[in-house]
C-alpha cells in the first residue's frame, strides 16, 4: 500500500509516517517510480509506534524494542533480548512517565477543584 492509504488506515498523517521512517521505525520498500510501498503489517507497526509514543516512550527506545514486538497489544520484550542497559533505560522511562502521571493528576485535581468552586459560587449567586 502507498503512504496515503497507510495514513488513512491508521489515522497518522503521511508527514508523521515519513518521520517514523527517518527515525528507522518503519522501513517501506520503494516502487519502481520511487513511491513508498508498505506491507499490510505496517498498519499494525504504526499502531504499535503510536501506542508506545502515547505512553511516553521516545523514538530511540521504541527503535530498540520494536523489532521484538509481534502484535499491537503485545509490548513485552523477550527476556533473552533484555540487556541490562535496556532494562535500566526502560526503568528510567517508567520513572519519567510516572512523574508525568503524577503531574497530570495534580493538574486534573486542580482543574476539578476550580470548576467545583466556580460552580458553587454561581449557584450561590443565583446564576
Secondary structure, DSSP 8 states (H G I E B T S, - for coil): --HHHHHHHHT--HHHHHHHHHTTS---EE-TTS-EE--THHHHHHHHHHHHHHTT--HHHHHHHGGG--STT-----GGG--HHHHHHHHHHHHHHHHHHHHHHHHHHHHHHHHHHHHHHHHHTT-
